Amino acid sequence: MRMPAMIIGLFLSLGVMPSSALANNSERASTDAPSGCQTETARIDQNFPTGAYQSCEVNGNKSFKLTIAPEDEGDINCSAWYAFRVNAARKARITVDLDYTKCGHRYWPKTSTDGVNWEFMKPKYVKVEGERGERSARLTLKVDETPLFVAAQEIFPPSIYDAWLDKLEQMSSATVSLLGRSAQGRKIELLRIADPETTPRETVVLVGRQHPPEVTGALAMLPFVETIMGESDLAKAYRSRFETLAVPLLNPDGVVHGHWRHNTGGVDLNRDWGPFTQPETRLLGNMLKWIEDDPVRDMRVLIDFHSTNRDVFYTIPDELPTDPELFTKKWLELYQERMPDYEVNRDARHTEGRPISKAHAFDVYGAPGITFEIGDDTDRKLIKRIGRESAIAMMETLLQTPEPANSVPTEK
């Protein structure tokens, strides 16, 4: 595995105490999830937010096997999420086999003792066998009396979003409100960013975490939003003209339960834009309709943050007219100029009527829809830079677009 080991303080800058990221064990303990398995040496469980495996077997005093399976029997993307916790009675070295019912091993394992600082496991402690789609993995873990979390990606539960939004809401340009609730009643919050002294009429929509395992997309969305909320002259000018409506966590149920793809209704939310059969997507559909029905508001851009096997933007082709005209082309060209040592990848395609966010934004509202994908293994420091520089390029590009006649911001 080419990924170097590193420590990642993901959330310290957000003012989140290390113990808080995985503190709410009741989120998983209250479910009918398997309780775990135990030997004289160690116990394995999944009773924390995002914890997920199908079953746990004891192979020996220091040897365990976890069966990893998707959340349901429907069509599923092979984002084979796993997350578990090891509590050891003493210092020891144990092995944990990850066996998959479908798709096989995808994510390089990461470990943490506090849910905040994460380390990629060293290659010598990870053995992956099998062909693509059937891979299994054996992890060798050094454990002691301190609980050890092991996961497919850094664990990013609702409590982290809560702490982040609480911090942002202290700024005058931010307002956090309850957009609605998920199928299981969890909060889906809306962050509105705008100059409080004006009433911007042009709206940028940001969406995150439709798919639970796609943590790297979330890690890009945070600095993207924070850059928009910055104190630079550019950010202030942007907020004076544009409002940003961000829904950073659309699928909280799927995140808490460690799903590979779906919400608790067994639906891929990014295949439900248009039908809006699920409570989560229905909230977004209603929000977009509210923007459209407002005679003095215009949706200018929709950006949806995701993860895949590489960094790439899925966009509407330039031949299809959008409003603003050629926004995506100009944005990504400027972004590339700001990242000369990095290749910006774009995949432009469109299928009319396809029920995904970017297609829906274009088909129904004529706005540029962009799926902003970050690679599973992209360096975490680079992700922060990607989020920041792409936000700067977006603001510069939007400020150069003509203002719609009905969208001139007014002073309060």
N, C-alpha and C positions, 0 to 999 in steps of 0.2 A: 504493500500500500504506500503510495507516494506521499500521503498526508503526514506532515511532521507533527510530532506531539507539541501541544501548546496549551497554555492556561488562558482561558477566556473569561474576563470579568464582565459578563454581559450586562448586568443590571446594576452594578454599583453606582454608575453615573446617574442612574435614575432615582437614587435615594432609597433603594429597596434593601432592607436588611437581609443578610444572607439566610437567616432562618425562615424568612417569610415566603420564599418562592414555592416551597412544597409543604407549607405548614398545614394546609387545610386537608388533612387526611380523610375527613368525613366525606369528601367529594367522591372517593372511590370506596371507602369502607362501607358505605351505605348501599352499594350495589351488590349483585349476586355474583361478583367476581370470585374466582377460586381464592382460597385464603392463603395458599402458598405451601411450601414444603420445608422440612427441617431435619437436620441431623445434629449430632453432638457438636459439630464445628460451626455450622451456620444455618441461617434461615433465609429463605427467599420469599418476598411477597410483592404485590402490586397495589397495595392500598394507599395510593396517593394520586393526585391529579395527573393524568396522562399515563399512569401505570397500565401495562397491557401485555398479556400473554394468554394463551388458551388454557394451558395446563402446565404443571410442574411435577417432575418425577425425580426421585432420588436414585442415582446410580451407584452411590457409595458415600462414605462419610464426608468426602470432600469433592463429590462429583454430582452434578445436577443436569437435568435436561429440561429445557423449556420448549413447548410447542407453540409456535407463533402462527396465528391465523387471522384472516380479516374479520371484520365485524358482522358480516352477513354473507349470504350465499349469492347475492346479486353480482352483476358485472362490476369488477373492481380494478382500479389502477394498482400496479405493483409497487406501491409505496409501503413496504412491509415494515410497519412501525413496531417497535418493542420498547418496553421500559420496565425495569424491575429494581428492587432494592435488596441489598444483602446486609443482614445483621449477623455479625460473627461473635462467637463467645471468646475468641482469643485470636492472636495473630496466626494467620494460616494462608495457604495458597490453594484456591479451589478452581475447579473447571466448571464452566457452564456451557452446555451445547445448545445452540439455537437451531431448531428443526422447524421447517416451514411447511404448512399444508399446501401452499401454492406460491408461485412467484420466486421464492428463494431469497437469499440474503442480499440486501441492497445497501444498507447504511453502515458506514464504518462506526464502531461503537465508541461512545464517549462516557467518561465517568466523572462523578462529582461527589463530594462529601457534604455540600451545603445547598445544592441546587442553584448556585450562582456562578461559581468558578468551575469551568468544565475543561477536561483534558482529553484529547484524542488518545485512545489506547495505542501503545507502541506496537508496531507490526509483529515483534517477536512474541507478543502475547495474544495474537489473533491468528487463527488458522481457518482459512476459508477453502472449502472443497466443493467440487461439483461444477457442472456446466451452467451457463446462463439460464436462469429460470428455475434451477434446481439446486442452487447453492445452499450449503449449510455452513455454520460457523462454530468454532470452539474458542471460547474466551478463557484465558487464564487470569485470574484476579487475585491480587494481594489484598487481603482483608484483615481487619482488626475490629476492636470494639466500636469504632466509629461507623455508623451506617454509610454504605456506599451505594449511590445511585448509578445505574448503568442504563443508557438509552441510545436509541438510533440517532437522535439529534439532541441538542441542548433542550432541556425541558422548559417550555414557555407557556405556563398555565394562565388562566384568567387573572389570578392574583397579581401577576406581573403587569398585565394591562391596566388593572385597577390602580396600581401604584404609579405607573407612567402617566395615566390620565389625571390622577390627582395632582401630580407635579405640574403638568401642562396647564391645568385649569387655574393655577395661581397667576398665570400671565394674562394681561388685559385683553389680548387678541384671541383668547380661547374660551369657548363655552362647551361644556360637556352636558349632554342630556340623554335620557333614556329613549332610544329609538323604538324599542320593543323588547320582547322576550322570545327565547328559543322554545322549541317544542317541550323541553323539560323545565322551562321557567327561568333559565339563566338570562342575565342582563345582556342585551346587545346595545352598546352605547354609541352615540354619535358625537364626534368632535367637530365643532364648527370653528374655523379660523378665519378671522377678518378684522380689519381695522375697526375698533369700536366707535370711532368718530365719523365713519362714513357708512353708507348702505350699499355695498357692492352688489351689482346685478348680474355678474358673470360667475358661474359656478364650476368648480373643479371637483370631481368626485373621486375619492380614493377608497379602495376596498381591500381588505386583507383577511387571510386565514379562512378561506372557504374550505380548504383541504387541510385537515389537522396536522399531518406530518411536515408540512412545507414551511419549516421554521426559518430557513434562510431568506425566504421572501419577507417574513415578518422582520427579520434583522435588518433588511434594507428599508422597509417602510418606516421604521422608527427614526433613523437619521434623516430620511426624506422629509418627514413631517417636521422634525425639529429644525431643519434648515429653513423651511417655509416660515417658521415661527421665530426665526432669528432676528437680530438687531441690525443687520446690514441695511444699507439704503435700498438695495434691490428687494429684499424681503418686505420692507415697509411699503415700497411702491406697489409691489404685488398685492399685499393685503389691502391696500387702499382701493384697488380696482377689482380684485377677485375675492370671492369667498371660497373656502375649501371645506367640503363636507367629507369627513373621513370616518369610515366604519372599520376599525382595525381588526375586530374579532367577530366574524359573521357566524362561525360555527362553534360556539363554546361547548356545546354538548359533545360534539365529536372530539374536540381537543381533550376535554376532561376524561373521556372514556378511552382515549388512545386509539381512535379509529384510523384506518388507513386512508379513507376517502370520504365517507358518507356522513350525513347527519343521523340522528336517531330514527329518522323515518326511512332509512335505507336509500337515500337519494344523494347523488352527486350534485351539490348545490350549483356548481358551475355547468350544469346541464339542465338548469331549471329557470333560466332567464327568459321570460316570455310566458311560459305556463304558470310560473310562480305558484306551484302547488304546495310549497313548504312554508311554514311560518317565517323562517329566516329570510328566504329570498323574497317573500311577499313584502317584507318591510322595505327592501331595496326598491322593488317595483313601485310601491306606493310613494317612496321618496322621489324617485325619478319623475313620476307622473305629477307630483306636487310642483317640482321645478318647472316642468313643461307647461303646466296649467297656469302658472304665474305669468301674467302678461308682460312683466318687466324683468323676468329672469331668463337666462339662457345657460344651458349646460354646455360648457366648452370642451371638456375632456373628461374621460373616465379611464382611470388607471387601476388595474387589478393586480395585486402582488401575489406571486406564486413561486414555486421551486420546481426544478427539473434537474436533468443531468448536466446542464451547462447554463451559462448566462446568455439569455436571448430575449429579445422583444418580439412578441407575436402581435402583428399590427394589421390594420386595414391597408390594402395596396394603394399606392399613390394615384393610380388611375381612377379610383373611385372618389368622387368629390366629397370632401368633408368641410364642415364649418367649425373652426377656422380652416381655411384652405391650406393644404400641405403642412399642417402643423407637425405631424409626426416626423416627416422628412427633415424639416428644419430643426426640430428639437434634437433628434438623434445626431444630426450633423454637428450641431453645436456641442452636444455632449461628447462626441468623439474628439472634437478640438480640445476640450478640457481634459481629456484622458488620452494623451498621445501615446502612452506606453501600454495601452490596453485596447483590445479589439472589441468594438461594439458590434454585436451580432443582431441582425434583424431578419425575421421571417415574415414576409407580408403575404397574407392569404385571407380569403373571405368566402364563406358559404352562407348565402342568404337564408335567414330563418334559423340558423343554428342557435340553440338556446344557451349560448355562453355570453359572458358579460360584454366582451368587446364587440361581438356581432350585434347584440341587442342595442348597445349604445349607438351604433351606426345605423342599423336598420330602422329603428324607431325614431331616433332623435337627430340623425345626421352628424353626430359628434364623433371625433376620433376615439376609438376604443383601443386600449393597449393592455396586453397581458405582459407584465413585467416579471420575468422569470430569473431566478438566481440559482446557480448550480448547487447541488447538495454539498459539494466539497470545496466551494469557493472560500478562499482565505477570509477569515472573519474581519480582519482589519481592512481588507479590500472591500468587503461588503459595506462597511461603514462609509468608505470613500465613494463607492458607487451610489449609495443613497444620497449623500451630500451633493456630489457633482451633478447627478441627474436632476436633482431638485433645482439647483442653480440654473442649469440649462433650460429647464421647463419654464421657470419664472421669466428668464430673459426672453425666451421665444414668445410666450404669451403676451408679454408687455409690448412686443412689436406688432401684434395683430391689431387690425382695425376693431374699434369698439362697435358692437351692434347698436343701432339707432335707439333701441329701447332699453339699453343697458348702461347708460352713463351713471356712475355712482353719485349718490347725493350725500351731502353733509347732514348729520343729525342735528 
